Amino acid sequence: MDYDVIIVGGSWAGLAAAMQLARARRKICVIDSGKPRNRFAGASHGVFGFDGMAPAEIGATVRRQLLAYPSATIHDGAAVDARPHGDGFSVALADGQTLTANRMILATGVVDELPPIPGLQERWGKSVLHCPYCDGYEVADRRLGVLATMDESLHQAAVLVDWSANIVVFTNGAVSPDEATLRDLRAKGLQIEDAPVSELVGDVPALRAARLADGREVPLDALFTISRTRMAAPLAEQLGCGFEEGPFGPVISTDEQKQTTVAGVYAAGDAARPVHNASWALADGVTAGIAAHQSLLT
């Protein structure tokens, strides 16, 4: 085999897993497509030691630290296929190379599928946000909106009240709260708007207002929404890994050690957990890296 472990994915979870294995002096390769989920964000918040730093800066710092270990390598490019290979696995790369390893860690992440509203995509990660714990502090006490996409959006709106007293929930045809739920939301100070959102307006990446289908404009400084997600790569399916249906999209099934349903294949990060946060991805990567290392000792 070329490597003890191949890690597919060079963001939070993948690099965290790689660091554990490099420090165990195992020969590893991180395959990094260079398209992390957080690439649209200007800064990462709430991450111990990295609060407020740009994701690209964090990634570059961790890559330098990882490559200081002589057994670690990083391949910049996409993995397009993964299969069992003898007692291990083979990974085909977009540049035509094929690499082999005794173990694999999938930290391939997910892709956000956003509501098709003009002006939303170009503001994603800047004035259109998804996580109150990641970005709520930066927009605290400002005019906030919640664009509903599913029932969980109402919970997101209720959580946001600790950051602002000026919040509008746009049901947008995605949710139909009953009277008891409406009373509870209004008791928390939330405003409910049932008219569909037709577009977001303002000087990109800033947000000035949500324009409604009836022509009205609701002034906003930031908009929160929950995206649905899909796998960013087909490798888990190609390898035969099992999946579960999470609240936002499919999730690779793993046990407490991040072992998938396929022996020797581990998964970590957003692709392998139902709810997402950078710190959780780091912790999952550490768990997967240590578990993969210990499996090599048996």
DOMIKE-247920 format. One record per residue (C-alpha): residue in one letter; chain; residue number from 1; x, y, z. Coordinates in steps of 0.1 Angstrom, whole numbers, plus 2048, in hexadecimal, padded with zeros to 3 digits. Example, Ala and Ser with C-alpha at 12.3 -4.5 7.8 and 13.67 -1.06 7.14 Angstrom:
! residues 2
SITE; code; unit; pos; c1; c2; c3
SITE; A; A; 1; 87B; 7D3; 84E
SITE; S; A; 2; 889; 7F5; 847
! end
This chain:
! residues 298
SITE; code; unit; pos; c1; c2; c3
SITE; M; A; 1; 800; 800; 800
SITE; D; A; 2; 80B; 824; 7F9
SITE; Y; A; 3; 7FF; 831; 81B
SITE; D; A; 4; 7F3; 825; 83C
SITE; V; A; 5; 7D5; 83D; 83A
SITE; I; A; 6; 7C7; 853; 81F
SITE; I; A; 7; 7B1; 870; 82C
SITE; V; A; 8; 79A; 87F; 812
SITE; G; A; 9; 792; 8A2; 81B
SITE; G; A; 10; 7AA; 8BE; 826
SITE; S; A; 11; 794; 8D3; 83C
SITE; W; A; 12; 78D; 8D2; 862
SITE; A; A; 13; 785; 8AD; 866
SITE; G; A; 14; 79F; 8A0; 84D
SITE; L; A; 15; 7BC; 8B4; 85A
SITE; A; A; 16; 7B3; 8AC; 87E
SITE; A; A; 17; 7B4; 887; 876
SITE; A; A; 18; 7D4; 88A; 862
SITE; M; A; 19; 7E5; 89C; 87F
SITE; Q; A; 20; 7DF; 87E; 897
SITE; L; A; 21; 7EC; 865; 87D
SITE; A; A; 22; 80B; 87A; 874
SITE; R; A; 23; 814; 87C; 899
SITE; A; A; 24; 811; 856; 89B
SITE; R; A; 25; 82B; 856; 87F
SITE; R; A; 26; 814; 845; 866
SITE; K; A; 27; 818; 84B; 841
SITE; I; A; 28; 7F9; 85F; 836
SITE; C; A; 29; 7EC; 873; 819
SITE; V; A; 30; 7D1; 88E; 81B
SITE; I; A; 31; 7BF; 893; 7FB
SITE; D; A; 32; 7B2; 8B7; 7FA
SITE; S; A; 33; 79B; 8C4; 7DE
SITE; G; A; 34; 79E; 8E7; 7EB
SITE; K; A; 35; 779; 8EC; 7EE
SITE; P; A; 36; 771; 8EC; 813
SITE; R; A; 37; 74D; 8F4; 81D
SITE; N; A; 38; 758; 913; 830
SITE; R; A; 39; 769; 923; 813
SITE; F; A; 40; 74D; 93C; 80F
SITE; A; A; 41; 752; 94A; 833
SITE; G; A; 42; 768; 967; 83B
SITE; A; A; 43; 771; 95A; 85D
SITE; S; A; 44; 76C; 93C; 874
SITE; H; A; 45; 75E; 943; 896
SITE; G; A; 46; 75C; 930; 8B7
SITE; V; A; 47; 779; 919; 8AE
SITE; F; A; 48; 791; 916; 8CB
SITE; G; A; 49; 7B2; 927; 8C1
SITE; F; A; 50; 7A6; 932; 89F
SITE; D; A; 51; 789; 94A; 8A8
SITE; G; A; 52; 785; 964; 88D
SITE; M; A; 53; 79F; 957; 875
SITE; A; A; 54; 797; 952; 850
SITE; P; A; 55; 791; 92D; 847
SITE; A; A; 56; 7AC; 92F; 82C
SITE; E; A; 57; 7C5; 93C; 845
SITE; I; A; 58; 7BD; 921; 85E
SITE; G; A; 59; 7C0; 906; 843
SITE; A; A; 60; 7E2; 913; 838
SITE; T; A; 61; 7EF; 914; 85C
SITE; V; A; 62; 7E4; 8F1; 863
SITE; R; A; 63; 7F1; 8E3; 842
SITE; R; A; 64; 814; 8F2; 84B
SITE; Q; A; 65; 812; 8E2; 86D
SITE; L; A; 66; 808; 8C0; 85F
SITE; L; A; 67; 823; 8C0; 844
SITE; A; A; 68; 83D; 8C5; 85F
SITE; Y; A; 69; 838; 8A0; 866
SITE; P; A; 70; 84D; 88C; 84D
SITE; S; A; 71; 834; 870; 849
SITE; A; A; 72; 818; 888; 83D
SITE; T; A; 73; 811; 893; 81A
SITE; I; A; 74; 7F5; 8A7; 80A
SITE; H; A; 75; 7E8; 8A2; 7E7
SITE; D; A; 76; 7D6; 8C0; 7D9
SITE; G; A; 77; 7BB; 8B3; 7C3
SITE; A; A; 78; 79A; 89F; 7C3
SITE; A; A; 79; 794; 87B; 7CA
SITE; V; A; 80; 77B; 86E; 7B1
SITE; D; A; 81; 779; 849; 7B9
SITE; A; A; 82; 780; 831; 7D7
SITE; R; A; 83; 77E; 80B; 7D7
SITE; P; A; 84; 78A; 7EE; 7EC
SITE; H; A; 85; 7AD; 7E3; 7E2
SITE; G; A; 86; 7BA; 7C3; 7F1
SITE; D; A; 87; 7BA; 7C7; 817
SITE; G; A; 88; 7B7; 7ED; 813
SITE; F; A; 89; 7AA; 807; 7FB
SITE; S; A; 90; 7B2; 819; 7DB
SITE; V; A; 91; 7AA; 83D; 7D3
SITE; A; A; 92; 7AA; 84B; 7AF
SITE; L; A; 93; 7B2; 870; 7AC
SITE; A; A; 94; 7A6; 889; 792
SITE; D; A; 95; 7CA; 88C; 784
SITE; G; A; 96; 7CB; 867; 77B
SITE; Q; A; 97; 7DF; 85A; 799
SITE; T; A; 98; 7D4; 83D; 7AF
SITE; L; A; 99; 7DE; 83B; 7D3
SITE; T; A; 100; 7DA; 81E; 7EB
SITE; A; A; 101; 7D8; 81C; 811
SITE; N; A; 102; 7D0; 803; 82D
SITE; R; A; 103; 7B5; 81B; 83B
SITE; M; A; 104; 7A0; 838; 82F
SITE; I; A; 105; 791; 856; 841
SITE; L; A; 106; 775; 868; 82F
SITE; A; A; 107; 774; 88D; 838
SITE; T; A; 108; 764; 896; 817
SITE; G; A; 109; 74A; 8AF; 825
SITE; V; A; 110; 729; 8BA; 817
SITE; V; A; 111; 71B; 8D3; 7FE
SITE; D; A; 112; 701; 8EC; 809
SITE; E; A; 113; 6E2; 8ED; 7F3
SITE; L; A; 114; 6D4; 910; 7F8
SITE; P; A; 115; 6B1; 91E; 7F1
SITE; P; A; 116; 6B0; 92B; 7CD
SITE; I; A; 117; 6AA; 94F; 7D7
SITE; P; A; 118; 6BD; 96A; 7C3
SITE; G; A; 119; 6D7; 97B; 7D7
SITE; L; A; 120; 6DB; 95E; 7F0
SITE; Q; A; 121; 6F8; 94A; 7E2
SITE; E; A; 122; 710; 967; 7DE
SITE; R; A; 123; 70B; 971; 803
SITE; W; A; 124; 70F; 94E; 811
SITE; G; A; 125; 728; 94E; 82E
SITE; K; A; 126; 728; 974; 82F
SITE; S; A; 127; 706; 983; 836
SITE; V; A; 128; 6F2; 963; 830
SITE; L; A; 129; 6FC; 94B; 84C
SITE; H; A; 130; 6F3; 929; 859
SITE; C; A; 131; 700; 925; 87D
SITE; P; A; 132; 6F7; 93C; 89A
SITE; Y; A; 133; 714; 92E; 8AE
SITE; C; A; 134; 72D; 935; 892
SITE; D; A; 135; 721; 958; 888
SITE; G; A; 136; 706; 964; 8A0
SITE; Y; A; 137; 71E; 979; 8B5
SITE; E; A; 138; 72A; 98D; 897
SITE; V; A; 139; 706; 998; 88E
SITE; A; A; 140; 6F9; 99C; 8B1
SITE; D; A; 141; 6DF; 9B7; 8B8
SITE; R; A; 142; 6DA; 9BC; 892
SITE; R; A; 143; 6BC; 9B6; 87B
SITE; L; A; 144; 6BB; 991; 875
SITE; G; A; 145; 6A6; 97A; 860
SITE; V; A; 146; 6A1; 955; 85F
SITE; L; A; 147; 697; 946; 83D
SITE; A; A; 148; 684; 926; 845
SITE; T; A; 149; 68D; 907; 831
SITE; M; A; 150; 681; 8EC; 848
SITE; D; A; 151; 671; 8E8; 86B
SITE; E; A; 152; 693; 8EB; 87B
SITE; S; A; 153; 694; 90F; 86F
SITE; L; A; 154; 67C; 918; 88B
SITE; H; A; 155; 694; 90A; 8A5
SITE; Q; A; 156; 6B0; 91E; 894
SITE; A; A; 157; 69B; 93E; 898
SITE; A; A; 158; 693; 936; 8BD
SITE; V; A; 159; 6B9; 932; 8C4
SITE; L; A; 160; 6C2; 953; 8B4
SITE; V; A; 161; 6AE; 967; 8CE
SITE; D; A; 162; 6CE; 967; 8E4
SITE; W; A; 163; 6DF; 97C; 8C9
SITE; S; A; 164; 6C4; 994; 8BE
SITE; A; A; 165; 6A2; 9A1; 8C7
SITE; N; A; 166; 69A; 9AB; 8A3
SITE; I; A; 167; 694; 98A; 890
SITE; V; A; 168; 67C; 983; 873
SITE; V; A; 169; 673; 960; 86A
SITE; F; A; 170; 66B; 95C; 845
SITE; T; A; 171; 656; 93C; 843
SITE; N; A; 172; 65A; 93D; 81C
SITE; G; A; 173; 642; 921; 817
SITE; A; A; 174; 65A; 908; 827
SITE; V; A; 175; 649; 907; 84A
SITE; S; A; 176; 626; 90B; 857
SITE; P; A; 177; 628; 90F; 87C
SITE; D; A; 178; 608; 908; 890
SITE; E; A; 179; 5F8; 922; 8A7
SITE; A; A; 180; 60A; 915; 8C6
SITE; T; A; 181; 62C; 917; 8B5
SITE; L; A; 182; 624; 93A; 8A7
SITE; R; A; 183; 61B; 946; 8CA
SITE; D; A; 184; 63B; 938; 8D8
SITE; L; A; 185; 650; 948; 8BD
SITE; R; A; 186; 63F; 96A; 8C1
SITE; A; A; 187; 643; 967; 8E7
SITE; K; A; 188; 669; 965; 8E0
SITE; G; A; 189; 666; 986; 8CD
SITE; L; A; 190; 669; 976; 8AA
SITE; Q; A; 191; 656; 986; 88D
SITE; I; A; 192; 646; 96F; 874
SITE; E; A; 193; 644; 977; 84F
SITE; D; A; 194; 631; 960; 838
SITE; A; A; 195; 636; 972; 817
SITE; P; A; 196; 650; 960; 801
SITE; V; A; 197; 673; 96F; 7FE
SITE; S; A; 198; 679; 978; 7DA
SITE; E; A; 199; 69D; 985; 7DD
SITE; L; A; 200; 6B7; 993; 7F4
SITE; V; A; 201; 6C3; 9B6; 7ED
SITE; G; A; 202; 6E1; 9CC; 7F7
SITE; D; A; 203; 705; 9D1; 7ED
SITE; V; A; 204; 714; 9AE; 7EC
SITE; P; A; 205; 721; 99F; 803
SITE; A; A; 206; 70C; 9B6; 81A
SITE; L; A; 207; 6E7; 9B1; 81E
SITE; R; A; 208; 6CE; 9CE; 820
SITE; A; A; 209; 6AC; 9BD; 81E
SITE; A; A; 210; 698; 99F; 813
SITE; R; A; 211; 680; 9A9; 7F8
SITE; L; A; 212; 65F; 996; 7FA
SITE; A; A; 213; 649; 98A; 7DD
SITE; D; A; 214; 62F; 9A5; 7E5
SITE; G; A; 215; 64A; 9C0; 7E0
SITE; R; A; 216; 650; 9C9; 804
SITE; E; A; 217; 674; 9CA; 812
SITE; V; A; 218; 67D; 9BE; 834
SITE; P; A; 219; 69E; 9CF; 840
SITE; L; A; 220; 6B8; 9B6; 84A
SITE; D; A; 221; 6DD; 9B5; 854
SITE; A; A; 222; 6E1; 98F; 852
SITE; L; A; 223; 6CC; 971; 849
SITE; F; A; 224; 6CF; 94E; 858
SITE; T; A; 225; 6C3; 930; 845
SITE; I; A; 226; 6C8; 90A; 848
SITE; S; A; 227; 6D5; 8FA; 828
SITE; R; A; 228; 6CE; 8D6; 81E
SITE; T; A; 229; 6EE; 8C3; 817
SITE; R; A; 230; 6FB; 8A8; 801
SITE; M; A; 231; 71B; 895; 800
SITE; A; A; 232; 738; 8A8; 7F0
SITE; A; A; 233; 747; 889; 7E2
SITE; P; A; 234; 73B; 866; 7D8
SITE; L; A; 235; 756; 852; 7E9
SITE; A; A; 236; 742; 845; 807
SITE; E; A; 237; 727; 838; 7EF
SITE; Q; A; 238; 742; 828; 7D8
SITE; L; A; 239; 751; 816; 7F6
SITE; G; A; 240; 730; 809; 801
SITE; C; A; 241; 72D; 81D; 821
SITE; G; A; 242; 70B; 81F; 832
SITE; F; A; 243; 6F8; 83F; 835
SITE; E; A; 244; 6DE; 84E; 84D
SITE; E; A; 245; 6C5; 86A; 846
SITE; G; A; 246; 6CE; 888; 85B
SITE; P; A; 247; 6B9; 8A7; 861
SITE; F; A; 248; 6C9; 8BA; 844
SITE; G; A; 249; 6D4; 89D; 82C
SITE; P; A; 250; 6E5; 87B; 82B
SITE; V; A; 251; 701; 873; 844
SITE; I; A; 252; 71B; 858; 842
SITE; S; A; 253; 714; 83F; 85E
SITE; T; A; 254; 72F; 83B; 877
SITE; D; A; 255; 734; 82D; 89A
SITE; E; A; 256; 743; 83F; 8B8
SITE; Q; A; 257; 766; 83A; 8AA
SITE; K; A; 258; 75B; 849; 888
SITE; Q; A; 259; 75E; 826; 878
SITE; T; A; 260; 746; 823; 85A
SITE; T; A; 261; 732; 804; 851
SITE; V; A; 262; 751; 7FA; 83C
SITE; A; A; 263; 76E; 7EC; 850
SITE; G; A; 264; 78D; 802; 84C
SITE; V; A; 265; 77A; 821; 841
SITE; Y; A; 266; 774; 83D; 859
SITE; A; A; 267; 760; 85D; 854
SITE; A; A; 268; 761; 87F; 866
SITE; G; A; 269; 754; 8A2; 864
SITE; D; A; 270; 734; 8AF; 854
SITE; A; A; 271; 730; 891; 83D
SITE; A; A; 272; 72D; 87A; 85B
SITE; R; A; 273; 719; 88D; 875
SITE; P; A; 274; 6F5; 89A; 875
SITE; V; A; 275; 6FD; 8BD; 882
SITE; H; A; 276; 71B; 8D1; 879
SITE; N; A; 277; 735; 8E8; 88A
SITE; A; A; 278; 75A; 8ED; 884
SITE; S; A; 279; 764; 8E2; 8A7
SITE; W; A; 280; 74F; 8C2; 8A4
SITE; A; A; 281; 761; 8BB; 883
SITE; L; A; 282; 783; 8BF; 894
SITE; A; A; 283; 778; 8A7; 8B0
SITE; D; A; 284; 76B; 88D; 897
SITE; G; A; 285; 78B; 88F; 883
SITE; V; A; 286; 7A0; 888; 8A2
SITE; T; A; 287; 78A; 86B; 8AB
SITE; A; A; 288; 78C; 85C; 888
SITE; G; A; 289; 7B2; 861; 886
SITE; I; A; 290; 7B8; 850; 8A7
SITE; A; A; 291; 7A0; 834; 89F
SITE; A; A; 292; 7B0; 82E; 87D
SITE; H; A; 293; 7D3; 82D; 88D
SITE; Q; A; 294; 7C8; 814; 8A7
SITE; S; A; 295; 7B8; 7FE; 88D
SITE; L; A; 296; 7DA; 7FB; 87C
SITE; L; A; 297; 7E9; 7EC; 89C
SITE; T; A; 298; 7D2; 7CE; 89D
! end
